[in-house]
Amino acid sequence: MTQDVRGNAGGYAPVRAEGRPHAVVDMNMRQRVWGIFSGSIGNLIEYYDWFVYVGLEIYFSREFFPAGDETVSLLRTAAVFAIGFLARPVGGWVLGIYADRRGRRAALLLSVSMMCFGSLMIGLTPGYQTIGIAAPVILLVARILQGLSIGGEGGSAAAYLSETAPKGQRGFYSSFLYTTISLGQLLAMGTLVLMQQFFLTQAQLQSWGWRIPFLIGALISLVGILLRRNMKETESFEKHAKGVKGAKGARKVSAIREALRHKKACWMVFGLTLGGSVGNYAYAAYMQKFLVNSAGMAKSTASLISVLSLIGFTVLQPVYGALSDRIGRRPLLLTFGVLGTFGTVPLFTFLKGTQSPWVAFVVVMAALAVVAMYSSVSTITKAELFPVEVRTFGLAVPYAISVSVFSGTVEYIALWTKKSGHENWFFWYVSACICASLICYLWMPETKKTSLIDRD
């Protein structure tokens, strides 16, 4: 029979091989649940480390970039944040190939180890007043390392969860990827709120307290490492790997060439990610700073609003994921695209003028309820576009490029437009990005019906 054995290290050309049964033991439900739990918890830990940087910028920006103007210091720290995002495509490329060669489990273990080291570097690095220019340089290196980690995490975790989830429930189970991303962000913001409200003064946070969450992140990353060491590899990858090993005369081709065989799917990943990730970072990550710098709220109040709205955002992920198993992925994406395109400018404009924390919470929560329609199904939608041999690489690289170019610059663009006196340009920018994704959603097929996971 004819067997296609593309993929190992980036792909193989089709060869004719003997048809042998795969000696792979199917995962039982307990193993599936444990795998999804371990992969998700590791993802939570990684994103806690990633978002701790965002939440604490308002405290440590002057530690690494001293300046008379707080917005200028934040701009410089945001630039480092953006550079960390630029490392994500490289991480997606390298770890994507690694995951398609060595397995999803191995790539996930490597990514959480890199994140652990990056957080430890930031938490222990002395400030500019102590070691001068070396301080921002070390911060930059640590952030690049974290960017490489997150870039590889996205594709590997998405492939693992989608391949592990039972058929018919993939939307529900894969939604836990974004659930744990939200929980990681929530844990980061919650840590900050607890320190603000109960343990440290503003002066202590500004001086040394901001280091504590980074050190906690490095410590709990060790838990992620232990969990992922005991994960079972997915059936899809094991069957594919055994097929490649058993085939004779396989011709190895480059990862990029193999991905180009699915260039339409790659463009879809890029397009559907663009608006969703920009909307997510604008409403979930940048919102805390927007409420402080633009609406004039206290830092502690803005942090509390962010935490409460993220709780609701997190709860909605599996709800929408389960809904997509019934009605499909595309209706949710289209709803997000329409509401995000036409609602972003008036929503930000309203928030800028509000003085009531409760009104601000309701509005932010409504915005995140819309964004959750994208985030809950983004993982499974992208995974369903690719076959097993190129799933991690094909998913990770265009996703990471889209996130790096657009999401990674959200905060910088927001602060730059505010500094230049045209903050409303940022509102239109977010709306335009979501509109671009809406066009993609209109064009793409319903992946629930055309899923390539079923063909592994």
C-alpha positions as CSV (number, residue, x, y, z in Angstrom):
1,M,0.0,0.0,0.0
2,T,1.1,3.6,-0.4
3,Q,2.0,5.4,2.8
4,D,2.8,9.1,3.3
5,V,5.5,9.4,5.9
6,R,6.2,13.2,5.7
7,G,7.1,14.9,8.8
8,N,10.1,13.7,10.9
9,A,12.3,16.7,11.3
10,G,10.2,18.6,8.9
11,G,9.0,16.1,6.4
12,Y,9.5,13.1,4.1
13,A,8.3,12.5,0.6
14,P,5.7,9.7,0.1
15,V,7.2,6.3,-0.3
16,R,5.8,2.8,-0.8
17,A,6.1,0.8,2.4
18,E,4.9,-2.5,3.8
19,G,1.6,-2.3,5.6
20,R,2.2,-3.2,9.2
21,P,0.0,-2.6,12.1
22,H,1.2,0.1,14.4
23,A,2.4,-1.2,17.8
24,V,1.0,1.7,19.6
25,V,-1.2,1.3,22.7
26,D,-4.2,3.7,22.6
27,M,-4.5,6.1,25.4
28,N,-7.3,5.4,27.9
29,M,-9.5,8.2,29.3
30,R,-7.4,8.5,32.5
31,Q,-4.2,9.0,30.4
32,R,-6.0,11.5,28.2
33,V,-7.2,13.5,31.2
34,W,-3.8,13.4,32.9
35,G,-2.1,14.5,29.6
36,I,-4.5,17.4,29.1
37,F,-4.1,18.4,32.8
38,S,-0.3,18.2,32.7
39,G,0.0,20.1,29.4
40,S,-2.5,22.7,30.6
41,I,-0.9,23.3,34.0
42,G,2.5,23.6,32.3
43,N,1.0,26.2,30.0
44,L,-0.5,28.0,32.9
45,I,2.9,28.3,34.6
46,E,4.5,29.5,31.4
47,Y,2.0,32.2,30.9
48,Y,2.1,33.2,34.5
49,D,5.8,33.9,34.0
50,W,5.1,35.7,30.7
51,F,2.3,38.0,32.1
52,V,4.1,38.8,35.4
53,Y,6.2,41.0,33.3
54,V,3.2,42.9,31.9
55,G,1.6,43.4,35.3
56,L,4.7,44.6,37.1
57,E,6.0,46.9,34.4
58,I,4.5,49.9,36.2
59,Y,6.8,49.0,39.2
60,F,10.1,47.9,37.7
61,S,10.3,50.1,34.6
62,R,12.3,52.8,36.4
63,E,14.5,50.1,37.9
64,F,15.9,49.2,34.5
65,F,15.2,52.4,32.5
66,P,15.4,55.4,34.8
67,A,13.7,58.5,33.4
68,G,11.8,61.6,34.6
69,D,8.6,60.7,32.7
70,E,6.8,57.5,33.7
71,T,5.3,57.0,30.2
72,V,8.8,57.2,28.7
73,S,10.1,54.5,31.2
74,L,7.1,52.3,30.3
75,L,7.7,52.8,26.6
76,R,11.2,51.5,27.0
77,T,10.1,48.5,29.0
78,A,7.3,47.9,26.5
79,A,10.0,47.9,23.8
80,V,11.7,45.0,25.5
81,F,8.4,43.3,25.8
82,A,7.9,43.7,22.0
83,I,11.4,42.3,21.3
84,G,10.5,39.3,23.4
85,F,7.6,38.8,21.1
86,L,9.9,39.0,18.0
87,A,11.7,35.9,19.4
88,R,8.5,33.9,19.3
89,P,8.6,33.0,15.6
90,V,12.1,31.7,16.1
91,G,10.9,29.6,19.1
92,G,8.0,28.4,17.1
93,W,10.3,27.4,14.2
94,V,12.9,25.6,16.3
95,L,10.7,24.0,18.8
96,G,8.1,23.2,16.1
97,I,10.6,21.2,14.2
98,Y,11.7,19.6,17.5
99,A,8.1,18.7,18.4
100,D,7.5,17.1,15.0
101,R,10.7,15.2,15.3
102,R,11.0,14.2,18.9
103,G,7.4,14.5,20.0
104,R,5.1,17.0,21.6
105,R,6.1,15.9,25.1
106,A,9.8,16.6,24.6
107,A,9.1,20.1,23.2
108,L,6.8,21.0,26.0
109,L,9.4,19.9,28.6
110,L,12.1,22.1,26.9
111,S,9.8,25.1,26.6
112,V,8.9,25.2,30.3
113,S,12.6,24.8,31.3
114,M,13.5,27.8,29.2
115,M,10.8,29.9,30.8
116,C,12.0,28.9,34.3
117,F,15.5,30.2,33.6
118,G,14.2,33.5,32.0
119,S,12.1,34.3,35.1
120,L,15.0,33.6,37.4
121,M,17.2,36.0,35.5
122,I,14.7,38.8,35.7
123,G,14.0,38.2,39.4
124,L,17.7,38.2,40.4
125,T,19.1,41.0,38.1
126,P,20.3,44.1,40.0
127,G,18.9,47.5,38.8
128,Y,20.4,50.2,36.6
129,Q,21.7,52.1,39.5
130,T,23.8,49.1,40.6
131,I,25.2,47.5,37.4
132,G,24.4,50.2,34.8
133,I,23.7,49.3,31.2
134,A,24.1,45.6,32.0
135,A,20.7,45.6,33.8
136,P,18.6,46.4,30.7
137,V,20.8,44.1,28.6
138,I,20.2,41.1,31.0
139,L,16.5,42.0,31.0
140,L,16.4,41.9,27.2
141,V,18.3,38.5,27.1
142,A,15.9,37.0,29.7
143,R,12.9,38.3,27.8
144,I,14.2,36.9,24.5
145,L,14.6,33.5,26.2
146,Q,11.0,33.7,27.4
147,G,9.9,34.7,23.9
148,L,11.6,31.6,22.5
149,S,9.9,29.5,25.1
150,I,6.4,30.9,24.5
151,G,6.9,30.7,20.8
152,G,7.5,26.9,21.0
153,E,4.9,26.4,23.7
154,G,1.9,27.6,21.6
155,G,2.3,25.1,18.8
156,S,3.4,22.2,20.9
157,A,0.6,22.6,23.5
158,A,-2.0,23.1,20.8
159,A,-0.9,20.0,19.0
160,Y,-0.8,18.0,22.2
161,L,-4.2,19.0,23.5
162,S,-6.0,18.6,20.1
163,E,-4.4,15.2,19.5
164,T,-5.2,14.0,23.0
165,A,-8.8,15.1,23.2
166,P,-11.5,12.6,22.4
167,K,-13.3,13.1,19.0
168,G,-16.5,15.1,19.4
169,Q,-15.1,16.9,22.5
170,R,-12.0,18.5,21.0
171,G,-13.5,22.0,21.2
172,F,-14.1,21.6,24.9
173,Y,-10.8,20.0,25.8
174,S,-8.6,22.2,23.6
175,S,-10.2,25.3,25.1
176,F,-8.3,24.6,28.3
177,L,-5.2,25.8,26.5
178,Y,-6.6,29.4,26.5
179,T,-8.2,28.7,29.9
180,T,-4.8,28.2,31.3
181,I,-3.4,31.1,29.5
182,S,-6.1,33.2,31.2
183,L,-5.4,31.5,34.5
184,G,-1.7,32.2,34.1
185,Q,-2.5,35.9,33.5
186,L,-5.0,35.8,36.4
187,L,-2.5,34.2,38.7
188,A,0.1,36.9,37.8
189,M,-2.4,39.7,38.3
190,G,-3.8,38.1,41.5
191,T,-0.3,37.9,42.9
192,L,0.2,41.6,42.3
193,V,-3.2,42.5,43.9
194,L,-2.5,40.4,47.0
195,M,0.9,42.1,47.4
196,Q,-0.7,45.5,46.9
197,Q,-3.7,45.0,49.2
198,F,-2.3,42.9,52.0
199,F,1.5,42.5,52.2
200,L,3.6,45.4,50.7
201,T,3.4,49.1,50.5
202,Q,3.7,50.9,47.2
203,A,7.2,51.9,48.1
204,Q,8.2,48.3,48.9
205,L,6.7,47.1,45.6
206,Q,8.6,49.8,43.7
207,S,11.9,49.0,45.5
208,W,12.1,45.2,45.7
209,G,8.7,43.6,46.0
210,W,8.3,43.3,42.2
211,R,11.0,40.7,42.2
212,I,8.9,38.2,44.3
213,P,6.5,37.1,41.5
214,F,9.3,36.4,39.1
215,L,11.1,34.2,41.7
216,I,7.7,32.5,42.4
217,G,7.4,31.8,38.7
218,A,10.8,30.2,38.5
219,L,9.9,28.0,41.5
220,I,6.6,26.8,40.2
221,S,8.1,26.2,36.8
222,L,9.8,23.2,38.4
223,V,6.4,21.8,39.1
224,G,5.6,22.1,35.3
225,I,8.8,20.3,34.5
226,L,7.9,17.4,36.9
227,L,4.4,17.1,35.5
228,R,5.5,17.1,31.9
229,R,8.1,14.4,32.5
230,N,5.3,12.0,33.3
231,M,3.1,12.9,30.3
232,K,2.4,10.2,27.7
233,E,3.1,11.1,24.0
234,T,0.0,11.4,21.8
235,E,-1.3,8.5,19.7
236,S,-1.1,10.5,16.5
237,F,2.5,11.3,16.9
238,E,3.5,7.8,18.0
239,K,1.7,6.2,15.1
240,H,3.3,8.7,12.7
241,A,6.8,8.2,14.2
242,K,6.5,4.4,13.9
243,G,5.3,4.7,10.3
244,V,8.3,6.8,9.5
245,K,10.7,4.4,11.3
246,G,9.1,1.4,9.5
247,A,9.2,3.0,6.0
248,K,12.1,2.3,3.7
249,G,13.6,4.8,1.3
250,A,12.1,7.8,2.9
251,R,13.4,11.1,1.4
252,K,13.9,13.9,3.9
253,V,12.8,17.4,2.9
254,S,13.0,20.7,4.7
255,A,10.5,21.9,7.3
256,I,9.7,25.0,5.3
257,R,9.1,23.1,2.1
258,E,6.7,20.7,3.9
259,A,4.9,23.7,5.5
260,L,4.5,25.3,2.1
261,R,2.5,22.2,1.0
262,H,-0.1,23.6,3.4
263,K,0.5,27.4,2.7
264,K,-3.3,28.1,2.6
265,A,-3.6,26.7,6.1
266,C,-0.6,28.7,7.2
267,W,-2.1,31.9,5.9
268,M,-5.4,31.1,7.6
269,V,-3.5,30.7,11.0
270,F,-1.8,34.0,10.4
271,G,-5.1,35.8,9.6
272,L,-7.4,34.3,12.2
273,T,-4.7,35.0,14.9
274,L,-4.1,38.6,13.9
275,G,-7.3,40.2,15.3
276,G,-7.9,37.7,18.0
277,S,-4.6,38.1,19.6
278,V,-4.6,41.9,19.3
279,G,-8.0,42.1,20.9
280,N,-6.9,39.8,23.6
281,Y,-3.8,41.8,24.5
282,A,-5.7,45.1,24.2
283,Y,-8.5,44.1,26.5
284,A,-6.8,41.7,28.8
285,A,-3.1,42.6,29.0
286,Y,-2.9,46.4,28.3
287,M,-6.2,47.3,30.0
288,Q,-4.7,47.6,33.4
289,K,-2.3,50.4,32.2
290,F,-5.1,52.0,30.1
291,L,-7.3,52.4,33.2
292,V,-4.3,53.9,35.1
293,N,-2.8,56.2,32.4
294,S,-5.9,57.1,30.4
295,A,-8.9,56.8,32.8
296,G,-7.0,58.0,35.8
297,M,-7.7,55.2,38.2
298,A,-5.5,54.0,41.0
299,K,-3.1,51.2,40.2
300,S,-4.6,48.9,42.8
301,T,-8.1,49.6,41.4
302,A,-7.1,48.9,37.9
303,S,-5.4,45.7,38.9
304,L,-8.5,44.5,40.8
305,I,-10.7,45.2,37.7
306,S,-8.3,43.2,35.5
307,V,-8.4,40.3,37.9
308,L,-12.2,40.2,38.3
309,S,-12.7,40.4,34.5
310,L,-10.1,37.8,33.8
311,I,-12.0,35.4,36.1
312,G,-15.1,35.7,34.0
313,F,-13.0,35.4,30.8
314,T,-11.5,32.2,32.1
315,V,-14.8,30.6,33.0
316,L,-16.1,31.3,29.5
317,Q,-13.4,29.4,27.6
318,P,-14.7,25.8,28.2
319,V,-18.3,27.0,27.8
320,Y,-17.6,28.4,24.3
321,G,-15.4,25.4,23.6
322,A,-18.2,23.0,24.3
323,L,-20.6,25.1,22.3
324,S,-18.2,24.9,19.3
325,D,-18.5,21.1,19.4
326,R,-22.2,21.5,18.8
327,I,-22.4,24.5,16.3
328,G,-18.9,24.6,14.9
329,R,-15.9,26.9,15.3
330,R,-16.8,29.4,12.6
331,P,-20.0,30.9,14.1
332,L,-18.1,31.9,17.2
333,L,-15.2,33.4,15.2
334,L,-17.6,35.4,13.0
335,T,-19.5,36.8,16.0
336,F,-16.2,37.9,17.6
337,G,-15.1,39.5,14.3
338,V,-18.3,41.5,13.8
339,L,-18.6,42.7,17.4
340,G,-14.9,43.5,17.7
341,T,-14.8,45.4,14.5
342,F,-17.7,47.7,15.3
343,G,-17.5,47.8,19.1
344,T,-13.9,48.5,19.9
345,V,-13.7,52.3,19.2
346,P,-16.9,53.2,21.2
347,L,-15.9,50.9,24.0
348,F,-12.4,52.3,24.5
349,T,-13.7,55.9,24.1
350,F,-16.3,55.2,26.8
351,L,-13.8,53.6,29.2
352,K,-11.5,56.6,28.8
353,G,-14.1,58.9,30.3
354,T,-15.6,56.7,33.0
355,Q,-14.7,57.2,36.7
356,S,-16.7,54.4,38.2
357,P,-14.7,51.2,38.8
358,W,-17.9,49.0,38.7
359,V,-19.0,50.5,35.3
360,A,-15.4,49.9,34.0
361,F,-15.5,46.3,35.2
362,V,-18.9,45.6,33.4
363,V,-17.6,47.1,30.2
364,V,-14.2,45.3,30.3
365,M,-16.0,42.0,31.1
366,A,-18.4,42.5,28.1
367,A,-15.4,43.1,25.9
368,L,-13.6,39.9,27.1
369,A,-16.8,37.9,26.7
370,V,-16.6,38.8,23.0
371,V,-12.8,38.0,22.8
372,A,-13.4,34.6,24.4
373,M,-15.4,33.6,21.3
374,Y,-12.0,33.7,19.5
375,S,-9.7,32.4,22.2
376,S,-11.9,29.4,23.1
377,V,-11.8,27.9,19.6
378,S,-8.5,29.2,18.3
379,T,-6.4,26.2,19.4
380,I,-8.6,23.5,17.8
381,T,-9.4,25.6,14.7
382,K,-5.7,25.9,13.9
383,A,-4.8,22.3,14.8
384,E,-7.6,21.0,12.5
385,L,-6.0,22.7,9.5
386,F,-2.8,20.5,9.5
387,P,-1.9,16.8,9.2
388,V,0.2,15.3,12.0
389,E,3.6,15.4,10.3
390,V,3.6,19.2,10.1
391,R,1.0,20.2,12.7
392,T,3.2,21.7,15.3
393,F,5.5,23.6,12.9
394,G,2.7,24.7,10.6
395,L,0.7,25.9,13.5
396,A,3.4,27.5,15.6
397,V,5.3,29.6,13.0
398,P,2.5,31.6,11.4
399,Y,0.8,32.0,14.7
400,A,4.0,33.3,16.3
401,I,4.7,35.7,13.4
402,S,1.2,37.1,13.6
403,V,1.4,37.5,17.4
404,S,4.9,39.0,17.3
405,V,4.2,41.6,14.6
406,F,0.8,42.7,15.8
407,S,0.2,41.6,19.5
408,G,3.7,42.2,20.6
409,T,3.5,45.9,19.6
410,V,0.0,46.5,21.1
411,E,1.3,48.1,24.2
412,Y,4.0,50.1,22.5
413,I,1.5,51.5,19.9
414,A,-1.0,52.3,22.7
415,L,1.6,54.2,24.7
416,W,3.1,55.9,21.6
417,T,-0.3,57.2,20.4
418,K,-1.0,58.5,24.0
419,K,2.3,60.2,24.1
420,S,1.7,61.8,20.7
421,G,-1.7,63.1,21.8
422,H,-3.7,60.8,19.4
423,E,-4.7,57.9,21.6
424,N,-7.9,57.3,19.6
425,W,-5.6,56.1,16.7
426,F,-4.9,53.0,18.9
427,F,-8.6,52.3,19.2
428,W,-9.0,52.3,15.4
429,Y,-5.9,50.2,15.1
430,V,-7.4,47.4,17.2
431,S,-10.6,47.6,15.3
432,A,-8.8,47.4,11.9
433,C,-6.9,44.3,13.1
434,I,-10.1,42.5,14.1
435,C,-11.7,43.5,10.8
436,A,-8.8,41.9,8.9
437,S,-9.4,38.6,10.8
438,L,-13.2,38.9,10.1
439,I,-12.4,38.7,6.4
440,C,-10.4,35.6,7.1
441,Y,-13.3,34.1,9.1
442,L,-15.6,34.7,6.2
443,W,-13.3,32.9,3.8
444,M,-12.2,29.9,5.9
445,P,-14.1,26.6,6.0
446,E,-15.8,25.1,9.0
447,T,-12.8,23.1,10.4
448,K,-15.0,20.9,12.6
449,K,-16.3,19.3,9.4
450,T,-12.9,19.2,7.5
451,S,-10.6,18.4,10.5
452,L,-7.3,16.7,9.5
453,I,-6.9,15.3,13.0
454,D,-9.5,12.6,12.0
455,R,-7.1,11.6,9.2
456,D,-4.0,11.0,11.4
